[in-house]
């Protein structure tokens, strides 16, 4: 046990504050399911934005980044940096549409956009598939990271870590609902960021390193520092940069980076006061998520290559680590053991905060699916508000139990889980972008894509090895990803054209509710005119200008991300130029938002 009395005091204060927030929030959370799952739709943009960032700053995130850097260098992070494009599309195009829909969960959207048995099946099935299976896989990954941190830093058995952490999270999540989760996120994010920056500071000041300059000059980091894949290696360029930027962002459904928004990101947008707050929250999230947070983790990951260049060197110092959990991602908690008393407690609290903020969000989000989209929709439509809240609290406990079992018996490392999730959603992303703007998309289209994507992912994961799929220029997993995208895309496109579209009445109701506009709804507008019915057309379709803002937002955020790296590397001229680009992009976006009319 590495913690001293001062560290334990800091942790005790941290847990006390978290529980107090949960108790305070419980006063309003129990009134209705809208209060429990959306905080009464009264949340401000800055609070929601920080909550989104805190949720995606999970205990497994620094582990994942560490594993990526140790395996493929800094440039390997483009596998998730590419999702910024998805995020900016959500900011400037879809955030306002979600807020206009006024649904309680993004799954309720299915019975607004579509109709009939197919829409009901889609909503009910995905409530179980996403709310339980997919959601618990994500939480299991985060819990796995907590197990690795606890086993290294405390020497605790995995089951003790799972039971202890789960009890506290379930307590404040079940009591306070989404409001308790969001305010706890705000508190936890501050601690998590302080801990991350201090951990990086300690790492570079180890005797074996001495300074940031010495770190970057160390021979162990040869080939690891490039911000972009080495152009002399086509395989790396295609797999780590071109495919993520050209295909992955629009074709793959991934939690937190869903094309068109979805999941807990949609939940936060639906909890916003209005469209303005929904857009502001999502913009803050994307800038902070991609430009602010990665570098402290990257610095620690690079330092770990100097202090622990191999898994064998880690195992020599920490022989009690179970071989099941011995992967490159464990290097991050190993580096945390270098901290001094007091700071160790704070950084430990920051890692626990990262763990708790993510789990609590997923518990509330998954519970909203089980209660609103399954129990209330199909089992007990007449349930009272208090009963729905009670079911929300019970399902919160159930989801925590399942995710703990996944972490203890199924998963091994963060990269493995990341790849499984990425492959499972391959090929479905384009539907989530187009269904708002094209009348031809129907419920059967989404059902076909979901079934195809699941079957293809199942076959590729269980029966086809990455080595068997590898080519001269593309690694095996990337080939699998492209194959899954291609097969599923062909399936849903054919389905969209050979099946009947949704009825005129369903399309008209959806259009009048959300006002998406655009040429994809021209057929509906013309049919309404032929019937002598008036559908208010959007005076100015803002999507073309919004697409330009997506480009500006990506350029600005990537400039901040790469500019920070350039500054750390000592390339001050490049860093200065990219800083000016970021400032220019921020001014353009501010002017755009000021002129935009929100509902």
CORKAVEN-V923140 format. One record per residue. N is the residue number from 1. RES is the residue in one letter. D_LAST is the distance of its C-alpha to the last C-alpha in Angstrom with 1 decimal. Layout:
# CORKAVEN-V923140
n=N res=RES d_last=D_LAST
n=N res=RES d_last=D_LAST
This chain:
# CORKAVEN-V923140
n=1 res=X d_last=54.8
n=2 res=X d_last=53.6
n=3 res=X d_last=51.8
n=4 res=X d_last=53.5
n=5 res=X d_last=53.2
n=6 res=X d_last=50.7
n=7 res=X d_last=48.5
n=8 res=X d_last=48.6
n=9 res=X d_last=47.7
n=10 res=X d_last=44.6
n=11 res=X d_last=43.6
n=12 res=X d_last=44.4
n=13 res=X d_last=42.1
n=14 res=X d_last=39.3
n=15 res=X d_last=39.6
n=16 res=X d_last=39.9
n=17 res=X d_last=36.6
n=18 res=X d_last=34.8
n=19 res=X d_last=36.3
n=20 res=X d_last=35.5
n=21 res=X d_last=31.8
n=22 res=X d_last=32.0
n=23 res=X d_last=33.9
n=24 res=X d_last=31.5
n=25 res=X d_last=28.4
n=26 res=X d_last=30.4
n=27 res=X d_last=30.1
n=28 res=X d_last=26.6
n=29 res=X d_last=26.6
n=30 res=X d_last=29.0
n=31 res=X d_last=27.1
n=32 res=X d_last=25.2
n=33 res=X d_last=24.3
n=34 res=X d_last=20.6
n=35 res=X d_last=22.0
n=36 res=X d_last=24.5
n=37 res=X d_last=22.4
n=38 res=X d_last=18.9
n=39 res=X d_last=19.8
n=40 res=X d_last=17.9
n=41 res=X d_last=14.5
n=42 res=X d_last=15.0
n=43 res=X d_last=16.0
n=44 res=X d_last=15.3
n=45 res=X d_last=15.0
n=46 res=X d_last=18.6
n=47 res=X d_last=20.1
n=48 res=X d_last=18.4
n=49 res=X d_last=19.4
n=50 res=X d_last=22.9
n=51 res=X d_last=23.1
n=52 res=X d_last=22.4
n=53 res=X d_last=25.1
n=54 res=X d_last=27.5
n=55 res=X d_last=27.2
n=56 res=X d_last=28.2
n=57 res=X d_last=30.9
n=58 res=X d_last=33.2
n=59 res=X d_last=36.9
n=60 res=X d_last=37.6
n=61 res=X d_last=35.5
n=62 res=X d_last=38.1
n=63 res=X d_last=40.7
n=64 res=X d_last=39.1
n=65 res=X d_last=38.8
n=66 res=X d_last=42.3
n=67 res=X d_last=43.6
n=68 res=X d_last=41.9
n=69 res=X d_last=43.4
n=70 res=X d_last=46.8
n=71 res=X d_last=46.9
n=72 res=X d_last=45.5
n=73 res=X d_last=44.8
n=74 res=X d_last=41.6
n=75 res=X d_last=40.5
n=76 res=X d_last=40.4
n=77 res=X d_last=37.0
n=78 res=X d_last=35.4
n=79 res=X d_last=35.3
n=80 res=X d_last=32.3
n=81 res=X d_last=31.2
n=82 res=X d_last=30.4
n=83 res=X d_last=27.5
n=84 res=X d_last=25.6
n=85 res=X d_last=24.7
n=86 res=X d_last=23.1
n=87 res=X d_last=21.2
n=88 res=X d_last=19.8
n=89 res=X d_last=18.8
n=90 res=X d_last=16.8
n=91 res=X d_last=15.2
n=92 res=X d_last=14.1
n=93 res=X d_last=13.8
n=94 res=X d_last=13.5
n=95 res=X d_last=11.7
n=96 res=X d_last=8.2
n=97 res=X d_last=10.0
n=98 res=X d_last=11.8
n=99 res=X d_last=9.1
n=100 res=X d_last=7.9
n=101 res=X d_last=11.6
n=102 res=X d_last=12.1
n=103 res=X d_last=15.7
n=104 res=X d_last=18.1
n=105 res=X d_last=19.8
n=106 res=X d_last=19.4
n=107 res=X d_last=22.5
n=108 res=X d_last=21.0
n=109 res=X d_last=19.0
n=110 res=X d_last=22.5
n=111 res=X d_last=22.8
n=112 res=X d_last=19.5
n=113 res=X d_last=20.1
n=114 res=X d_last=23.8
n=115 res=X d_last=26.3
n=116 res=X d_last=29.9
n=117 res=X d_last=32.3
n=118 res=X d_last=31.3
n=119 res=X d_last=27.7
n=120 res=X d_last=29.2
n=121 res=X d_last=31.8
n=122 res=X d_last=29.3
n=123 res=X d_last=27.3
n=124 res=X d_last=30.4
n=125 res=X d_last=32.4
n=126 res=X d_last=29.8
n=127 res=X d_last=29.3
n=128 res=X d_last=33.0
n=129 res=X d_last=33.3
n=130 res=X d_last=30.4
n=131 res=X d_last=30.4
n=132 res=X d_last=34.1
n=133 res=X d_last=35.9
n=134 res=X d_last=33.5
n=135 res=X d_last=32.0
n=136 res=X d_last=35.5
n=137 res=X d_last=36.7
n=138 res=X d_last=34.2
n=139 res=X d_last=35.1
n=140 res=X d_last=38.7
n=141 res=X d_last=38.4
n=142 res=X d_last=37.0
n=143 res=X d_last=39.8
n=144 res=X d_last=42.3
n=145 res=X d_last=41.4
n=146 res=X d_last=42.0
n=147 res=X d_last=45.3
n=148 res=X d_last=46.4
n=149 res=X d_last=45.4
n=150 res=X d_last=47.2
n=151 res=X d_last=50.2
n=152 res=X d_last=50.7
n=153 res=X d_last=49.9
n=154 res=X d_last=51.2
n=155 res=X d_last=53.5
n=156 res=X d_last=52.0
n=157 res=X d_last=52.3
n=158 res=X d_last=49.1
n=159 res=X d_last=49.0
n=160 res=X d_last=49.2
n=161 res=X d_last=46.1
n=162 res=X d_last=44.1
n=163 res=X d_last=45.1
n=164 res=X d_last=44.7
n=165 res=X d_last=41.3
n=166 res=X d_last=39.9
n=167 res=X d_last=41.1
n=168 res=X d_last=39.1
n=169 res=X d_last=35.9
n=170 res=X d_last=36.0
n=171 res=X d_last=36.8
n=172 res=X d_last=33.7
n=173 res=X d_last=31.3
n=174 res=X d_last=32.6
n=175 res=X d_last=32.5
n=176 res=X d_last=29.2
n=177 res=X d_last=26.9
n=178 res=X d_last=23.9
n=179 res=X d_last=23.6
n=180 res=X d_last=27.2
n=181 res=X d_last=26.8
n=182 res=X d_last=24.0
n=183 res=X d_last=25.9
n=184 res=X d_last=29.1
n=185 res=X d_last=27.6
n=186 res=X d_last=26.8
n=187 res=X d_last=30.4
n=188 res=X d_last=31.9
n=189 res=X d_last=30.2
n=190 res=X d_last=31.8
n=191 res=X d_last=35.1
n=192 res=X d_last=34.8
n=193 res=X d_last=34.1
n=194 res=X d_last=37.0
n=195 res=X d_last=39.2
n=196 res=X d_last=38.4
n=197 res=X d_last=39.1
n=198 res=X d_last=42.3
n=199 res=X d_last=43.5
n=200 res=X d_last=43.3
n=201 res=X d_last=45.2
n=202 res=X d_last=47.9
n=203 res=X d_last=48.2
n=204 res=X d_last=49.0
n=205 res=X d_last=51.4
n=206 res=X d_last=53.6
n=207 res=X d_last=57.3
n=208 res=X d_last=57.2
n=209 res=X d_last=54.4
n=210 res=X d_last=54.4
n=211 res=X d_last=51.5
n=212 res=X d_last=48.5
n=213 res=X d_last=50.7
n=214 res=X d_last=53.4
n=215 res=X d_last=51.0
n=216 res=X d_last=49.8
n=217 res=X d_last=53.4
n=218 res=X d_last=54.7
n=219 res=X d_last=56.3
n=220 res=X d_last=54.6
n=221 res=X d_last=51.3
n=222 res=X d_last=52.6
n=223 res=X d_last=50.1
n=224 res=X d_last=47.5
n=225 res=X d_last=45.7
n=226 res=X d_last=44.3
n=227 res=X d_last=40.6
n=228 res=X d_last=40.7
n=229 res=X d_last=43.1
n=230 res=X d_last=46.5
n=231 res=X d_last=46.7
n=232 res=X d_last=50.3
n=233 res=X d_last=49.3
n=234 res=X d_last=47.5
n=235 res=X d_last=47.0
n=236 res=X d_last=45.0
n=237 res=X d_last=43.0
n=238 res=X d_last=42.0
n=239 res=X d_last=41.5
n=240 res=X d_last=39.8
n=241 res=X d_last=37.8
n=242 res=X d_last=37.6
n=243 res=X d_last=36.8
n=244 res=X d_last=34.1
n=245 res=X d_last=32.4
n=246 res=X d_last=33.0
n=247 res=X d_last=32.6
n=248 res=X d_last=31.7
n=249 res=X d_last=28.1
n=250 res=X d_last=27.0
n=251 res=X d_last=29.8
n=252 res=X d_last=30.0
n=253 res=X d_last=28.1
n=254 res=X d_last=28.7
n=255 res=X d_last=27.3
n=256 res=X d_last=24.8
n=257 res=X d_last=24.6
n=258 res=X d_last=23.6
n=259 res=X d_last=22.6
n=260 res=X d_last=19.0
n=261 res=X d_last=18.7
n=262 res=X d_last=20.3
n=263 res=X d_last=22.6
n=264 res=X d_last=22.1
n=265 res=X d_last=19.6
n=266 res=X d_last=17.2
n=267 res=X d_last=18.3
n=268 res=X d_last=17.2
n=269 res=X d_last=13.7
n=270 res=X d_last=13.5
n=271 res=X d_last=14.9
n=272 res=X d_last=12.3
n=273 res=X d_last=10.7
n=274 res=X d_last=7.0
n=275 res=X d_last=5.9
n=276 res=X d_last=7.7
n=277 res=X d_last=10.6
n=278 res=X d_last=10.9
n=279 res=X d_last=11.4
n=280 res=X d_last=13.6
n=281 res=X d_last=15.6
n=282 res=X d_last=16.5
n=283 res=X d_last=17.5
n=284 res=X d_last=19.7
n=285 res=X d_last=21.2
n=286 res=X d_last=22.3
n=287 res=X d_last=23.8
n=288 res=X d_last=25.6
n=289 res=X d_last=26.7
n=290 res=X d_last=28.3
n=291 res=X d_last=29.3
n=292 res=X d_last=30.2
n=293 res=X d_last=32.0
n=294 res=X d_last=34.4
n=295 res=X d_last=37.1
n=296 res=X d_last=38.6
n=297 res=X d_last=39.1
n=298 res=X d_last=40.6
n=299 res=X d_last=43.0
n=300 res=X d_last=44.2
n=301 res=X d_last=44.6
n=302 res=X d_last=46.7
n=303 res=X d_last=48.8
n=304 res=X d_last=49.5
n=305 res=X d_last=51.1
n=306 res=X d_last=53.6
n=307 res=X d_last=54.4
n=308 res=X d_last=54.2
n=309 res=X d_last=54.6
n=310 res=X d_last=55.1
n=311 res=X d_last=54.4
n=312 res=X d_last=58.1
n=313 res=X d_last=57.9
n=314 res=X d_last=55.1
n=315 res=X d_last=57.2
n=316 res=X d_last=60.3
n=317 res=X d_last=58.6
n=318 res=X d_last=56.7
n=319 res=X d_last=59.2
n=320 res=X d_last=57.6
n=321 res=X d_last=54.4
n=322 res=X d_last=54.4
n=323 res=X d_last=54.8
n=324 res=X d_last=52.0
n=325 res=X d_last=49.6
n=326 res=X d_last=51.3
n=327 res=X d_last=49.0
n=328 res=X d_last=47.8
n=329 res=X d_last=44.6
n=330 res=X d_last=46.9
n=331 res=X d_last=47.7
n=332 res=X d_last=44.7
n=333 res=X d_last=45.9
n=334 res=X d_last=49.5
n=335 res=X d_last=48.5
n=336 res=X d_last=47.1
n=337 res=X d_last=50.6
n=338 res=X d_last=51.5
n=339 res=X d_last=49.7
n=340 res=X d_last=51.6
n=341 res=X d_last=51.5
n=342 res=X d_last=48.5
n=343 res=X d_last=46.4
n=344 res=X d_last=47.2
n=345 res=X d_last=45.7
n=346 res=X d_last=42.6
n=347 res=X d_last=42.1
n=348 res=X d_last=43.0
n=349 res=X d_last=40.3
n=350 res=X d_last=37.8
n=351 res=X d_last=38.8
n=352 res=X d_last=38.6
n=353 res=X d_last=35.2
n=354 res=X d_last=34.0
n=355 res=X d_last=35.6
n=356 res=X d_last=34.2
n=357 res=X d_last=30.5
n=358 res=X d_last=30.5
n=359 res=X d_last=32.4
n=360 res=X d_last=30.5
n=361 res=X d_last=27.1
n=362 res=X d_last=28.8
n=363 res=X d_last=30.5
n=364 res=X d_last=27.3
n=365 res=X d_last=25.5
n=366 res=X d_last=28.6
n=367 res=X d_last=29.1
n=368 res=X d_last=25.7
n=369 res=X d_last=26.8
n=370 res=X d_last=30.2
n=371 res=X d_last=29.1
n=372 res=X d_last=25.9
n=373 res=X d_last=26.6
n=374 res=X d_last=30.4
n=375 res=X d_last=31.9
n=376 res=X d_last=29.4
n=377 res=X d_last=28.8
n=378 res=X d_last=32.4
n=379 res=X d_last=34.9
n=380 res=X d_last=33.8
n=381 res=X d_last=30.9
n=382 res=X d_last=32.0
n=383 res=X d_last=32.0
n=384 res=X d_last=31.0
n=385 res=X d_last=28.4
n=386 res=X d_last=31.3
n=387 res=X d_last=33.0
n=388 res=X d_last=30.0
n=389 res=X d_last=29.8
n=390 res=X d_last=33.6
n=391 res=X d_last=33.3
n=392 res=X d_last=30.7
n=393 res=X d_last=33.3
n=394 res=X d_last=36.1
n=395 res=X d_last=34.4
n=396 res=X d_last=33.6
n=397 res=X d_last=37.4
n=398 res=X d_last=38.1
n=399 res=X d_last=35.9
n=400 res=X d_last=37.5
n=401 res=X d_last=41.0
n=402 res=X d_last=40.4
n=403 res=X d_last=38.9
n=404 res=X d_last=41.9
n=405 res=X d_last=44.3
n=406 res=X d_last=42.7
n=407 res=X d_last=43.2
n=408 res=X d_last=46.8
n=409 res=X d_last=48.1
n=410 res=X d_last=46.0
n=411 res=X d_last=44.4
n=412 res=X d_last=46.3
n=413 res=X d_last=44.2
n=414 res=X d_last=40.6
n=415 res=X d_last=41.1
n=416 res=X d_last=42.4
n=417 res=X d_last=39.3
n=418 res=X d_last=37.0
n=419 res=X d_last=38.8
n=420 res=X d_last=38.8
n=421 res=X d_last=35.0
n=422 res=X d_last=34.5
n=423 res=X d_last=36.9
n=424 res=X d_last=35.5
n=425 res=X d_last=32.1
n=426 res=X d_last=33.5
n=427 res=X d_last=32.6
n=428 res=X d_last=29.6
n=429 res=X d_last=26.9
n=430 res=X d_last=26.4
n=431 res=X d_last=25.5
n=432 res=X d_last=22.5
n=433 res=X d_last=21.3
n=434 res=X d_last=22.1
n=435 res=X d_last=21.2
n=436 res=X d_last=17.5
n=437 res=X d_last=18.8
n=438 res=X d_last=22.2
n=439 res=X d_last=23.3
n=440 res=X d_last=26.7
n=441 res=X d_last=25.9
n=442 res=X d_last=27.0
n=443 res=X d_last=27.9
n=444 res=X d_last=31.5
n=445 res=X d_last=30.5
n=446 res=X d_last=29.0
n=447 res=X d_last=32.0
n=448 res=X d_last=34.4
n=449 res=X d_last=32.7
n=450 res=X d_last=32.8
n=451 res=X d_last=36.5
n=452 res=X d_last=37.5
n=453 res=X d_last=36.0
n=454 res=X d_last=37.6
n=455 res=X d_last=41.0
n=456 res=X d_last=41.1
n=457 res=X d_last=40.2
n=458 res=X d_last=42.8
n=459 res=X d_last=45.5
n=460 res=X d_last=44.9
n=461 res=X d_last=44.8
n=462 res=X d_last=47.8
n=463 res=X d_last=50.0
n=464 res=X d_last=49.5
n=465 res=X d_last=50.2
n=466 res=X d_last=48.4
n=467 res=X d_last=51.8
n=468 res=X d_last=52.5
n=469 res=X d_last=49.3
n=470 res=X d_last=49.7
n=471 res=X d_last=50.6
n=472 res=X d_last=52.0
n=473 res=X d_last=48.7
n=474 res=X d_last=46.2
n=475 res=X d_last=46.6
n=476 res=X d_last=46.8
n=477 res=X d_last=43.5
n=478 res=X d_last=41.6
n=479 res=X d_last=43.5
n=480 res=X d_last=42.5
n=481 res=X d_last=38.9
n=482 res=X d_last=39.1
n=483 res=X d_last=41.2
n=484 res=X d_last=38.6
n=485 res=X d_last=35.8
n=486 res=X d_last=37.9
n=487 res=X d_last=39.2
n=488 res=X d_last=35.9
n=489 res=X d_last=34.1
n=490 res=X d_last=36.9
n=491 res=X d_last=36.8
n=492 res=X d_last=33.1
n=493 res=X d_last=33.1
n=494 res=X d_last=36.2
n=495 res=X d_last=34.8
n=496 res=X d_last=31.6
n=497 res=X d_last=33.9
n=498 res=X d_last=36.6
n=499 res=X d_last=34.6
n=500 res=X d_last=32.7
n=501 res=X d_last=29.0
n=502 res=X d_last=26.8
n=503 res=X d_last=27.2
n=504 res=X d_last=25.4
n=505 res=X d_last=24.0
n=506 res=X d_last=22.6
n=507 res=X d_last=21.0
n=508 res=X d_last=19.5
n=509 res=X d_last=18.0
n=510 res=X d_last=16.4
n=511 res=X d_last=15.2
n=512 res=X d_last=13.6
n=513 res=X d_last=11.8
n=514 res=X d_last=10.5
n=515 res=X d_last=10.8
n=516 res=X d_last=12.8
n=517 res=X d_last=14.7
n=518 res=X d_last=18.0
n=519 res=X d_last=21.7
n=520 res=X d_last=22.0
n=521 res=X d_last=20.6
n=522 res=X d_last=22.8
n=523 res=X d_last=25.3
n=524 res=X d_last=23.0
n=525 res=X d_last=21.8
n=526 res=X d_last=25.5
n=527 res=X d_last=26.6
n=528 res=X d_last=24.2
n=529 res=X d_last=25.7
n=530 res=X d_last=29.1
n=531 res=X d_last=28.6
n=532 res=X d_last=27.4
n=533 res=X d_last=23.9
n=534 res=X d_last=20.7
n=535 res=X d_last=17.9
n=536 res=X d_last=15.0
n=537 res=X d_last=15.3
n=538 res=X d_last=12.8
n=539 res=X d_last=14.1
n=540 res=X d_last=14.3
n=541 res=X d_last=14.7
n=542 res=X d_last=13.7
n=543 res=X d_last=15.8
n=544 res=X d_last=19.1
n=545 res=X d_last=17.8
n=546 res=X d_last=16.2
n=547 res=X d_last=19.7
n=548 res=X d_last=21.2
n=549 res=X d_last=19.2
n=550 res=X d_last=20.4
n=551 res=X d_last=23.9
n=552 res=X d_last=23.4
n=553 res=X d_last=22.1
n=554 res=X d_last=25.1
n=555 res=X d_last=27.6
n=556 res=X d_last=26.5
n=557 res=X d_last=26.7
n=558 res=X d_last=29.9
n=559 res=X d_last=31.3
n=560 res=X d_last=30.8
n=561 res=X d_last=32.3
n=562 res=X d_last=35.3
n=563 res=X d_last=35.7
n=564 res=X d_last=36.2
n=565 res=X d_last=38.8
n=566 res=X d_last=40.5
n=567 res=X d_last=40.8
n=568 res=X d_last=42.4
n=569 res=X d_last=44.7
n=570 res=X d_last=45.8
n=571 res=X d_last=44.4
n=572 res=X d_last=43.1
n=573 res=X d_last=42.7
n=574 res=X d_last=40.5
n=575 res=X d_last=38.5
n=576 res=X d_last=38.1
n=577 res=X d_last=36.9
n=578 res=X d_last=34.4
n=579 res=X d_last=33.1
n=580 res=X d_last=32.6
n=581 res=X d_last=30.7
n=582 res=X d_last=28.4
n=583 res=X d_last=27.8
n=584 res=X d_last=27.1
n=585 res=X d_last=24.6
n=586 res=X d_last=22.8
n=587 res=X d_last=22.7
n=588 res=X d_last=21.4
n=589 res=X d_last=18.5
n=590 res=X d_last=17.7
n=591 res=X d_last=17.7
n=592 res=X d_last=15.5
n=593 res=X d_last=12.7
n=594 res=X d_last=13.3
n=595 res=X d_last=12.9
n=596 res=X d_last=9.9
n=597 res=X d_last=6.8
n=598 res=X d_last=3.8
n=599 res=X d_last=0.0
